[in-house]
């Protein structure tokens, strides 16, 4: 799996902690952002931003930043289960 957001497809699936997450880039943008869906429900948005040591993933609702996409998904799961 690539870690370069520019190389990610508009639609892709990734396993995070043994559970599948589907990522969908909105049709109205070419930016490095995707909606994340897990177990049939919307988890939230993730955005890739350039960083000194590679991309950082920002969680849309909280602006929380993570070096790893998996960690961003974990934050989305955490925030979606608390609401």
Secondary structure as GFF3:
##gff-version 3
##sequence-region A 1 83
A	DSSP	three_ten_helix	5	7	.	.	.	ID=ss1
A	DSSP	beta_strand	11	16	.	.	.	ID=ss2
A	DSSP	beta_strand	19	24	.	.	.	ID=ss3
A	DSSP	beta_strand	33	38	.	.	.	ID=ss4
A	DSSP	beta_strand	41	49	.	.	.	ID=ss5
A	DSSP	beta_strand	56	59	.	.	.	ID=ss6
A	DSSP	beta_strand	65	66	.	.	.	ID=ss7
A	DSSP	alpha_helix	69	81	.	.	.	ID=ss8
###
